[in-house]
Amino acid sequence: MKTLFNKLSSARIIMLGFLAVILTGTALLCLPISSVNGEPASFTTALFTATTATCVTGLVVVPTVSWSIFGQAVILLLIQIGGLGIVTIMSGAFILLNKKISFGNRILMQEAFNLNTLSGLVRFTKKVLVGTLIIESIGACFYMFVFVPQFGLKGVWISVFNAVSAFCNAGIDIIGTNSLYDYALNPLVNIVTMALIILGGIGFIVWWDIIGVSKIKITSKTKFWQSLTLHSKIVIVSTIVLILGGAACIFIFEYNNPATFADMNVGQKIMASLFQSVTTRTAGFATVPQENLTNPSAILSMILMFIGGSPVGTAGGIKTVTFVVLLLSTVSVIKGKNYVSVFNRCISESTVNKCSAIVFISLTITLVSIILLSITTNKEFIDLAYEIVSATGTVGLSRNLTSTLNSVGRYIVIFTMYFGRIGPISMAVSLNTKKLNQNIIKNPTEEISVG
């Protein structure tokens, strides 16, 4: 078994690892103890729930409150594993048990985090685990100011669950059946949730880059922005632009919509717009019914869901950096440049090629899934597309469609969520630049017409 494991590529280990966690979670959720009424859930319901939790998606076929405390604990554990990643959890277990991490496992960690060096991997993993624990704990404490007075001791469990779910960009809650609709006008719940989503979604690399540069800034005259890595600059700028730009558009599109924002004052509309823009970055919590959004808002939300968060974080989607690189590549072609650059740095051709492959495969998965779901489900196209884009981007927002899906439709969404979570990861890992034989014989080059 060990020999077989060693022969597997990192991408396959990650894919099989996620599958093993999903199947284990399914088995646990099928137990009578996992259900509130003591009756075992159907295999399809348990599999769907385990998949949506592990893939930190948030689409649910039954309300999470229908699971017992044991069942909810299983779901929370799956969310935490799915959010941090199989390799991070495995590495954390080795570190906790003071086990030596082999060279092979270090390479797996490097590729899972998509880092360029093996140096400091154990330290990086420790930082990720400790940082996650601290941020989730702080989020839970803030939530308690709202949920403990309302729910009593149960509010502690709700606060912890919501904090982990928000940080891991899962969007699953145990408050009721209407997500965060009842807290649309609550500033504390909105701000805490958005903060957790953003912190989980910007990526662990950006965390430590900002912290590291901040420490240097204190002891030197080095300019903060100039000291950040190109990766961090792209993530920070794209995150701000997408959140504020998305919020501004949603504010305009929904301003007079009687089913969403019409009865809110301007400040409340701004807060609701920001929340919708942030939650589409693969979080999945909702403060307004998604089926009540205007078509422009729904289309914009799908674009934001497809882009998702940033690399090496808890969010899904094709990632902000991928989107920016392709956008810059397009601009370079229009300007007649044969290179891609930003912030006075050039981006390698191999990186541009990886981004193209990720987007193409993600789009293919999305379109095929939409077609298949439209064959099996007689619903409005925009609702079907919204559901699938949400699944591909591991978001969890739905236009009230998930619970109405038949068995075939549920399995289509299950596979979409799995490939949505695994696809970008496995592609990024398997497409890592390798040293190729420079003496390889290539076929002759011939120009073709495109466009």
Contacts in CASP RR format, 6 or more apart in sequence:
PFRMAT RR
TARGET T0000
AUTHOR 0000-0000-0000
METHOD contacts of the structure
MODEL  1
MKTLFNKLSSARIIMLGFLAVILTGTALLCLPISSVNGEPASFTTALFTA
TTATCVTGLVVVPTVSWSIFGQAVILLLIQIGGLGIVTIMSGAFILLNKK
ISFGNRILMQEAFNLNTLSGLVRFTKKVLVGTLIIESIGACFYMFVFVPQ
FGLKGVWISVFNAVSAFCNAGIDIIGTNSLYDYALNPLVNIVTMALIILG
GIGFIVWWDIIGVSKIKITSKTKFWQSLTLHSKIVIVSTIVLILGGAACI
FIFEYNNPATFADMNVGQKIMASLFQSVTTRTAGFATVPQENLTNPSAIL
SMILMFIGGSPVGTAGGIKTVTFVVLLLSTVSVIKGKNYVSVFNRCISES
TVNKCSAIVFISLTITLVSIILLSITTNKEFIDLAYEIVSATGTVGLSRN
LTSTLNSVGRYIVIFTMYFGRIGPISMAVSLNTKKLNQNIIKNPTEEISV
G
5 13 0 8 1.000
8 16 0 8 1.000
9 429 0 8 1.000
9 430 0 8 1.000
10 107 0 8 1.000
10 108 0 8 1.000
10 111 0 8 1.000
10 112 0 8 1.000
10 429 0 8 1.000
10 430 0 8 1.000
11 111 0 8 1.000
11 425 0 8 1.000
11 426 0 8 1.000
11 427 0 8 1.000
11 429 0 8 1.000
11 430 0 8 1.000
12 426 0 8 1.000
13 108 0 8 1.000
14 86 0 8 1.000
14 87 0 8 1.000
14 112 0 8 1.000
14 422 0 8 1.000
14 425 0 8 1.000
14 426 0 8 1.000
14 429 0 8 1.000
15 422 0 8 1.000
15 426 0 8 1.000
17 86 0 8 1.000
18 54 0 8 1.000
18 55 0 8 1.000
18 82 0 8 1.000
18 86 0 8 1.000
18 418 0 8 1.000
18 421 0 8 1.000
18 422 0 8 1.000
19 418 0 8 1.000
21 54 0 8 1.000
21 78 0 8 1.000
21 81 0 8 1.000
21 82 0 8 1.000
21 86 0 8 1.000
22 47 0 8 1.000
22 50 0 8 1.000
22 51 0 8 1.000
22 54 0 8 1.000
22 55 0 8 1.000
22 78 0 8 1.000
22 418 0 8 1.000
23 50 0 8 1.000
24 50 0 8 1.000
25 46 0 8 1.000
25 50 0 8 1.000
25 54 0 8 1.000
25 74 0 8 1.000
25 78 0 8 1.000
26 43 0 8 1.000
26 46 0 8 1.000
26 47 0 8 1.000
26 50 0 8 1.000
27 46 0 8 1.000
28 34 0 8 1.000
28 71 0 8 1.000
28 74 0 8 1.000
29 41 0 8 1.000
29 45 0 8 1.000
29 46 0 8 1.000
29 49 0 8 1.000
29 50 0 8 1.000
29 67 0 8 1.000
29 71 0 8 1.000
29 74 0 8 1.000
29 75 0 8 1.000
30 40 0 8 1.000
30 41 0 8 1.000
30 43 0 8 1.000
30 46 0 8 1.000
31 40 0 8 1.000
31 70 0 8 1.000
32 38 0 8 1.000
32 39 0 8 1.000
32 40 0 8 1.000
33 68 0 8 1.000
33 70 0 8 1.000
33 71 0 8 1.000
34 40 0 8 1.000
34 41 0 8 1.000
34 46 0 8 1.000
34 67 0 8 1.000
34 68 0 8 1.000
34 70 0 8 1.000
34 71 0 8 1.000
34 74 0 8 1.000
35 41 0 8 1.000
35 66 0 8 1.000
35 67 0 8 1.000
35 68 0 8 1.000
35 71 0 8 1.000
36 65 0 8 1.000
36 66 0 8 1.000
36 67 0 8 1.000
36 68 0 8 1.000
38 68 0 8 1.000
41 49 0 8 1.000
41 62 0 8 1.000
44 407 0 8 1.000
44 410 0 8 1.000
44 411 0 8 1.000
45 61 0 8 1.000
45 62 0 8 1.000
47 414 0 8 1.000
48 59 0 8 1.000
48 60 0 8 1.000
48 61 0 8 1.000
48 410 0 8 1.000
48 413 0 8 1.000
48 414 0 8 1.000
49 60 0 8 1.000
49 61 0 8 1.000
49 62 0 8 1.000
49 67 0 8 1.000
49 75 0 8 1.000
50 75 0 8 1.000
50 78 0 8 1.000
51 57 0 8 1.000
51 414 0 8 1.000
51 417 0 8 1.000
51 418 0 8 1.000
52 58 0 8 1.000
52 59 0 8 1.000
52 60 0 8 1.000
52 172 0 8 1.000
52 396 0 8 1.000
52 417 0 8 1.000
53 75 0 8 1.000
53 76 0 8 1.000
53 78 0 8 1.000
53 79 0 8 1.000
53 82 0 8 1.000
53 170 0 8 1.000
53 172 0 8 1.000
54 78 0 8 1.000
54 79 0 8 1.000
54 81 0 8 1.000
54 82 0 8 1.000
54 421 0 8 1.000
55 82 0 8 1.000
55 394 0 8 1.000
55 417 0 8 1.000
55 418 0 8 1.000
55 420 0 8 1.000
55 421 0 8 1.000
55 422 0 8 1.000
56 79 0 8 1.000
56 82 0 8 1.000
56 83 0 8 1.000
56 168 0 8 1.000
56 169 0 8 1.000
56 170 0 8 1.000
56 171 0 8 1.000
56 282 0 8 1.000
56 314 0 8 1.000
56 316 0 8 1.000
56 394 0 8 1.000
56 421 0 8 1.000
57 170 0 8 1.000
57 390 0 8 1.000
57 391 0 8 1.000
57 393 0 8 1.000
57 394 0 8 1.000
57 395 0 8 1.000
57 396 0 8 1.000
57 417 0 8 1.000
57 421 0 8 1.000
58 170 0 8 1.000
58 171 0 8 1.000
58 172 0 8 1.000
58 284 0 8 1.000
58 394 0 8 1.000
58 395 0 8 1.000
58 396 0 8 1.000
59 387 0 8 1.000
59 390 0 8 1.000
59 391 0 8 1.000
59 396 0 8 1.000
59 398 0 8 1.000
59 402 0 8 1.000
59 413 0 8 1.000
59 417 0 8 1.000
60 172 0 8 1.000
60 402 0 8 1.000
60 403 0 8 1.000
61 402 0 8 1.000
61 403 0 8 1.000
61 405 0 8 1.000
61 410 0 8 1.000
62 403 0 8 1.000
63 176 0 8 1.000
63 177 0 8 1.000
64 72 0 8 1.000
64 75 0 8 1.000
64 172 0 8 1.000
64 173 0 8 1.000
64 174 0 8 1.000
64 176 0 8 1.000
65 174 0 8 1.000
65 175 0 8 1.000
65 176 0 8 1.000
65 177 0 8 1.000
67 74 0 8 1.000
67 75 0 8 1.000
69 157 0 8 1.000
72 157 0 8 1.000
72 161 0 8 1.000
72 174 0 8 1.000
75 172 0 8 1.000
76 160 0 8 1.000
76 161 0 8 1.000
76 164 0 8 1.000
76 165 0 8 1.000
79 164 0 8 1.000
79 165 0 8 1.000
79 168 0 8 1.000
79 170 0 8 1.000
79 172 0 8 1.000
80 89 0 8 1.000
80 164 0 8 1.000
80 168 0 8 1.000
81 89 0 8 1.000
82 168 0 8 1.000
82 421 0 8 1.000
83 168 0 8 1.000
83 169 0 8 1.000
83 170 0 8 1.000
83 313 0 8 1.000
83 314 0 8 1.000
84 128 0 8 1.000
84 129 0 8 1.000
84 132 0 8 1.000
84 168 0 8 1.000
84 314 0 8 1.000
85 112 0 8 1.000
86 112 0 8 1.000
87 108 0 8 1.000
87 109 0 8 1.000
87 112 0 8 1.000
87 113 0 8 1.000
88 109 0 8 1.000
88 112 0 8 1.000
88 113 0 8 1.000
88 125 0 8 1.000
88 128 0 8 1.000
88 129 0 8 1.000
90 105 0 8 1.000
91 101 0 8 1.000
91 105 0 8 1.000
91 109 0 8 1.000
91 121 0 8 1.000
91 122 0 8 1.000
91 125 0 8 1.000
92 125 0 8 1.000
92 126 0 8 1.000
92 129 0 8 1.000
93 99 0 8 1.000
94 100 0 8 1.000
94 101 0 8 1.000
94 105 0 8 1.000
95 101 0 8 1.000
95 122 0 8 1.000
95 125 0 8 1.000
95 126 0 8 1.000
95 129 0 8 1.000
101 109 0 8 1.000
101 121 0 8 1.000
101 122 0 8 1.000
106 118 0 8 1.000
106 121 0 8 1.000
107 118 0 8 1.000
109 121 0 8 1.000
109 125 0 8 1.000
110 117 0 8 1.000
110 118 0 8 1.000
110 121 0 8 1.000
111 429 0 8 1.000
111 432 0 8 1.000
112 425 0 8 1.000
112 429 0 8 1.000
113 121 0 8 1.000
113 124 0 8 1.000
113 204 0 8 1.000
113 205 0 8 1.000
113 312 0 8 1.000
114 311 0 8 1.000
114 312 0 8 1.000
114 428 0 8 1.000
114 429 0 8 1.000
114 432 0 8 1.000
115 121 0 8 1.000
115 124 0 8 1.000
115 205 0 8 1.000
115 312 0 8 1.000
124 204 0 8 1.000
124 208 0 8 1.000
127 204 0 8 1.000
127 207 0 8 1.000
127 208 0 8 1.000
128 204 0 8 1.000
131 207 0 8 1.000
132 167 0 8 1.000
135 167 0 8 1.000
135 196 0 8 1.000
135 199 0 8 1.000
135 200 0 8 1.000
136 160 0 8 1.000
136 163 0 8 1.000
136 164 0 8 1.000
136 167 0 8 1.000
136 196 0 8 1.000
137 163 0 8 1.000
139 159 0 8 1.000
139 163 0 8 1.000
139 166 0 8 1.000
139 167 0 8 1.000
139 192 0 8 1.000
139 195 0 8 1.000
139 196 0 8 1.000
140 159 0 8 1.000
140 160 0 8 1.000
140 162 0 8 1.000
140 163 0 8 1.000
140 164 0 8 1.000
141 159 0 8 1.000
142 188 0 8 1.000
142 192 0 8 1.000
143 158 0 8 1.000
143 159 0 8 1.000
143 162 0 8 1.000
143 163 0 8 1.000
143 189 0 8 1.000
143 192 0 8 1.000
144 155 0 8 1.000
144 156 0 8 1.000
144 159 0 8 1.000
145 188 0 8 1.000
146 183 0 8 1.000
146 186 0 8 1.000
146 188 0 8 1.000
146 189 0 8 1.000
147 155 0 8 1.000
147 156 0 8 1.000
147 158 0 8 1.000
147 159 0 8 1.000
147 162 0 8 1.000
147 175 0 8 1.000
148 155 0 8 1.000
148 156 0 8 1.000
148 159 0 8 1.000
151 158 0 8 1.000
157 174 0 8 1.000
158 173 0 8 1.000
158 174 0 8 1.000
158 175 0 8 1.000
161 172 0 8 1.000
161 173 0 8 1.000
161 174 0 8 1.000
162 173 0 8 1.000
162 174 0 8 1.000
162 175 0 8 1.000
162 193 0 8 1.000
163 196 0 8 1.000
164 170 0 8 1.000
165 171 0 8 1.000
165 172 0 8 1.000
165 173 0 8 1.000
166 192 0 8 1.000
166 193 0 8 1.000
166 196 0 8 1.000
166 197 0 8 1.000
166 283 0 8 1.000
166 285 0 8 1.000
167 196 0 8 1.000
167 197 0 8 1.000
167 199 0 8 1.000
167 200 0 8 1.000
167 314 0 8 1.000
168 200 0 8 1.000
168 314 0 8 1.000
169 197 0 8 1.000
169 200 0 8 1.000
169 201 0 8 1.000
169 281 0 8 1.000
169 282 0 8 1.000
169 283 0 8 1.000
169 284 0 8 1.000
169 309 0 8 1.000
169 314 0 8 1.000
169 315 0 8 1.000
169 316 0 8 1.000
169 394 0 8 1.000
170 283 0 8 1.000
170 284 0 8 1.000
171 179 0 8 1.000
171 279 0 8 1.000
171 283 0 8 1.000
171 284 0 8 1.000
171 285 0 8 1.000
171 396 0 8 1.000
173 179 0 8 1.000
173 180 0 8 1.000
173 285 0 8 1.000
175 182 0 8 1.000
179 284 0 8 1.000
179 285 0 8 1.000
179 286 0 8 1.000
179 287 0 8 1.000
180 189 0 8 1.000
180 193 0 8 1.000
180 285 0 8 1.000
180 286 0 8 1.000
180 287 0 8 1.000
181 286 0 8 1.000
181 287 0 8 1.000
181 288 0 8 1.000
181 289 0 8 1.000
183 189 0 8 1.000
183 190 0 8 1.000
183 287 0 8 1.000
184 190 0 8 1.000
184 268 0 8 1.000
184 272 0 8 1.000
184 275 0 8 1.000
184 287 0 8 1.000
184 288 0 8 1.000
185 264 0 8 1.000
185 268 0 8 1.000
185 271 0 8 1.000
187 271 0 8 1.000
190 271 0 8 1.000
190 274 0 8 1.000
190 275 0 8 1.000
190 287 0 8 1.000
193 275 0 8 1.000
193 279 0 8 1.000
193 283 0 8 1.000
193 285 0 8 1.000
194 274 0 8 1.000
194 275 0 8 1.000
194 278 0 8 1.000
194 279 0 8 1.000
197 278 0 8 1.000
197 279 0 8 1.000
197 281 0 8 1.000
197 283 0 8 1.000
197 285 0 8 1.000
198 239 0 8 1.000
198 243 0 8 1.000
198 278 0 8 1.000
198 281 0 8 1.000
199 207 0 8 1.000
200 313 0 8 1.000
200 314 0 8 1.000
200 315 0 8 1.000
201 281 0 8 1.000
201 282 0 8 1.000
201 309 0 8 1.000
201 310 0 8 1.000
201 313 0 8 1.000
201 314 0 8 1.000
201 315 0 8 1.000
202 235 0 8 1.000
202 236 0 8 1.000
202 239 0 8 1.000
202 309 0 8 1.000
202 310 0 8 1.000
202 313 0 8 1.000
203 235 0 8 1.000
203 310 0 8 1.000
203 311 0 8 1.000
203 312 0 8 1.000
203 313 0 8 1.000
203 314 0 8 1.000
203 315 0 8 1.000
204 312 0 8 1.000
204 313 0 8 1.000
205 229 0 8 1.000
205 231 0 8 1.000
205 232 0 8 1.000
205 311 0 8 1.000
205 312 0 8 1.000
206 231 0 8 1.000
206 232 0 8 1.000
206 235 0 8 1.000
206 236 0 8 1.000
206 310 0 8 1.000
209 228 0 8 1.000
209 229 0 8 1.000
209 231 0 8 1.000
209 232 0 8 1.000
210 228 0 8 1.000
210 232 0 8 1.000
213 222 0 8 1.000
213 224 0 8 1.000
213 227 0 8 1.000
213 228 0 8 1.000
214 224 0 8 1.000
216 222 0 8 1.000
216 227 0 8 1.000
217 223 0 8 1.000
217 224 0 8 1.000
217 227 0 8 1.000
225 233 0 8 1.000
228 236 0 8 1.000
230 342 0 8 1.000
230 343 0 8 1.000
230 345 0 8 1.000
230 347 0 8 1.000
231 311 0 8 1.000
231 321 0 8 1.000
233 342 0 8 1.000
233 343 0 8 1.000
234 320 0 8 1.000
234 321 0 8 1.000
234 324 0 8 1.000
234 325 0 8 1.000
234 342 0 8 1.000
234 343 0 8 1.000
235 310 0 8 1.000
235 311 0 8 1.000
235 320 0 8 1.000
235 321 0 8 1.000
238 310 0 8 1.000
238 320 0 8 1.000
238 321 0 8 1.000
238 323 0 8 1.000
238 324 0 8 1.000
239 281 0 8 1.000
239 309 0 8 1.000
239 310 0 8 1.000
239 320 0 8 1.000
242 277 0 8 1.000
242 281 0 8 1.000
242 304 0 8 1.000
242 307 0 8 1.000
242 320 0 8 1.000
243 274 0 8 1.000
243 277 0 8 1.000
243 278 0 8 1.000
243 281 0 8 1.000
244 277 0 8 1.000
245 277 0 8 1.000
246 273 0 8 1.000
246 277 0 8 1.000
246 300 0 8 1.000
246 304 0 8 1.000
247 270 0 8 1.000
247 273 0 8 1.000
247 274 0 8 1.000
247 276 0 8 1.000
247 277 0 8 1.000
247 278 0 8 1.000
248 273 0 8 1.000
249 296 0 8 1.000
249 297 0 8 1.000
249 300 0 8 1.000
250 273 0 8 1.000
250 276 0 8 1.000
250 277 0 8 1.000
250 297 0 8 1.000
250 300 0 8 1.000
250 301 0 8 1.000
251 261 0 8 1.000
251 269 0 8 1.000
251 270 0 8 1.000
251 273 0 8 1.000
253 293 0 8 1.000
253 294 0 8 1.000
253 296 0 8 1.000
253 297 0 8 1.000
253 300 0 8 1.000
254 260 0 8 1.000
254 261 0 8 1.000
254 269 0 8 1.000
254 272 0 8 1.000
254 273 0 8 1.000
254 288 0 8 1.000
254 293 0 8 1.000
254 294 0 8 1.000
254 297 0 8 1.000
255 261 0 8 1.000
255 262 0 8 1.000
255 269 0 8 1.000
256 262 0 8 1.000
257 292 0 8 1.000
257 293 0 8 1.000
257 294 0 8 1.000
259 289 0 8 1.000
259 292 0 8 1.000
260 272 0 8 1.000
260 288 0 8 1.000
260 289 0 8 1.000
260 292 0 8 1.000
260 293 0 8 1.000
261 268 0 8 1.000
261 269 0 8 1.000
261 272 0 8 1.000
261 273 0 8 1.000
261 288 0 8 1.000
264 272 0 8 1.000
272 287 0 8 1.000
272 288 0 8 1.000
275 285 0 8 1.000
275 287 0 8 1.000
276 286 0 8 1.000
276 287 0 8 1.000
276 288 0 8 1.000
276 297 0 8 1.000
276 301 0 8 1.000
277 304 0 8 1.000
279 285 0 8 1.000
279 286 0 8 1.000
279 287 0 8 1.000
279 395 0 8 1.000
279 397 0 8 1.000
280 301 0 8 1.000
280 304 0 8 1.000
280 305 0 8 1.000
280 308 0 8 1.000
280 395 0 8 1.000
280 397 0 8 1.000
281 304 0 8 1.000
281 305 0 8 1.000
281 307 0 8 1.000
281 308 0 8 1.000
281 309 0 8 1.000
281 315 0 8 1.000
282 305 0 8 1.000
282 308 0 8 1.000
282 309 0 8 1.000
282 315 0 8 1.000
282 316 0 8 1.000
282 317 0 8 1.000
282 393 0 8 1.000
282 394 0 8 1.000
282 395 0 8 1.000
283 315 0 8 1.000
283 395 0 8 1.000
284 390 0 8 1.000
284 395 0 8 1.000
284 396 0 8 1.000
284 397 0 8 1.000
286 397 0 8 1.000
289 400 0 8 1.000
290 298 0 8 1.000
290 301 0 8 1.000
290 386 0 8 1.000
290 397 0 8 1.000
290 398 0 8 1.000
290 399 0 8 1.000
290 400 0 8 1.000
291 383 0 8 1.000
291 399 0 8 1.000
291 400 0 8 1.000
293 301 0 8 1.000
293 399 0 8 1.000
295 382 0 8 1.000
298 382 0 8 1.000
298 386 0 8 1.000
298 399 0 8 1.000
299 382 0 8 1.000
301 386 0 8 1.000
301 397 0 8 1.000
302 385 0 8 1.000
302 386 0 8 1.000
302 389 0 8 1.000
305 317 0 8 1.000
305 389 0 8 1.000
305 390 0 8 1.000
305 393 0 8 1.000
305 395 0 8 1.000
305 397 0 8 1.000
306 317 0 8 1.000
306 318 0 8 1.000
306 362 0 8 1.000
306 366 0 8 1.000
306 389 0 8 1.000
306 392 0 8 1.000
306 393 0 8 1.000
307 317 0 8 1.000
307 318 0 8 1.000
307 319 0 8 1.000
307 320 0 8 1.000
307 323 0 8 1.000
308 315 0 8 1.000
308 316 0 8 1.000
308 317 0 8 1.000
308 318 0 8 1.000
308 319 0 8 1.000
308 320 0 8 1.000
308 393 0 8 1.000
308 395 0 8 1.000
309 315 0 8 1.000
309 316 0 8 1.000
309 317 0 8 1.000
309 319 0 8 1.000
309 320 0 8 1.000
310 319 0 8 1.000
310 320 0 8 1.000
310 321 0 8 1.000
311 319 0 8 1.000
311 321 0 8 1.000
311 322 0 8 1.000
311 428 0 8 1.000
315 394 0 8 1.000
316 393 0 8 1.000
316 394 0 8 1.000
316 395 0 8 1.000
316 420 0 8 1.000
316 421 0 8 1.000
316 424 0 8 1.000
317 362 0 8 1.000
317 392 0 8 1.000
317 393 0 8 1.000
317 394 0 8 1.000
317 420 0 8 1.000
317 424 0 8 1.000
318 358 0 8 1.000
318 359 0 8 1.000
318 362 0 8 1.000
318 424 0 8 1.000
319 358 0 8 1.000
319 424 0 8 1.000
321 355 0 8 1.000
322 355 0 8 1.000
322 358 0 8 1.000
322 359 0 8 1.000
322 424 0 8 1.000
323 359 0 8 1.000
324 342 0 8 1.000
325 340 0 8 1.000
325 347 0 8 1.000
325 351 0 8 1.000
325 352 0 8 1.000
325 355 0 8 1.000
326 352 0 8 1.000
326 355 0 8 1.000
326 356 0 8 1.000
326 359 0 8 1.000
328 340 0 8 1.000
328 341 0 8 1.000
328 342 0 8 1.000
328 347 0 8 1.000
329 340 0 8 1.000
329 352 0 8 1.000
329 355 0 8 1.000
329 356 0 8 1.000
332 338 0 8 1.000
332 339 0 8 1.000
332 340 0 8 1.000
332 341 0 8 1.000
339 346 0 8 1.000
340 346 0 8 1.000
340 347 0 8 1.000
340 352 0 8 1.000
341 347 0 8 1.000
348 433 0 8 1.000
350 433 0 8 1.000
353 431 0 8 1.000
354 427 0 8 1.000
354 428 0 8 1.000
354 431 0 8 1.000
357 427 0 8 1.000
357 431 0 8 1.000
358 424 0 8 1.000
358 427 0 8 1.000
358 428 0 8 1.000
358 431 0 8 1.000
361 423 0 8 1.000
361 427 0 8 1.000
362 392 0 8 1.000
362 393 0 8 1.000
362 420 0 8 1.000
362 423 0 8 1.000
362 424 0 8 1.000
365 392 0 8 1.000
365 416 0 8 1.000
365 419 0 8 1.000
365 420 0 8 1.000
365 423 0 8 1.000
366 388 0 8 1.000
366 389 0 8 1.000
366 392 0 8 1.000
366 416 0 8 1.000
369 388 0 8 1.000
369 391 0 8 1.000
369 392 0 8 1.000
369 412 0 8 1.000
369 413 0 8 1.000
369 415 0 8 1.000
369 416 0 8 1.000
370 384 0 8 1.000
370 385 0 8 1.000
370 388 0 8 1.000
372 409 0 8 1.000
372 412 0 8 1.000
373 384 0 8 1.000
373 387 0 8 1.000
373 388 0 8 1.000
373 409 0 8 1.000
373 412 0 8 1.000
373 413 0 8 1.000
374 381 0 8 1.000
374 384 0 8 1.000
376 406 0 8 1.000
376 408 0 8 1.000
376 409 0 8 1.000
376 412 0 8 1.000
377 384 0 8 1.000
377 401 0 8 1.000
377 405 0 8 1.000
377 406 0 8 1.000
377 409 0 8 1.000
379 401 0 8 1.000
379 404 0 8 1.000
382 399 0 8 1.000
383 399 0 8 1.000
383 400 0 8 1.000
383 401 0 8 1.000
384 401 0 8 1.000
386 397 0 8 1.000
386 398 0 8 1.000
386 399 0 8 1.000
386 401 0 8 1.000
387 398 0 8 1.000
387 399 0 8 1.000
387 401 0 8 1.000
387 402 0 8 1.000
387 413 0 8 1.000
388 413 0 8 1.000
388 416 0 8 1.000
389 395 0 8 1.000
390 396 0 8 1.000
390 397 0 8 1.000
390 398 0 8 1.000
391 413 0 8 1.000
391 416 0 8 1.000
391 417 0 8 1.000
391 420 0 8 1.000
392 416 0 8 1.000
392 417 0 8 1.000
392 419 0 8 1.000
392 420 0 8 1.000
393 420 0 8 1.000
394 417 0 8 1.000
394 420 0 8 1.000
394 421 0 8 1.000
402 413 0 8 1.000
405 413 0 8 1.000
END
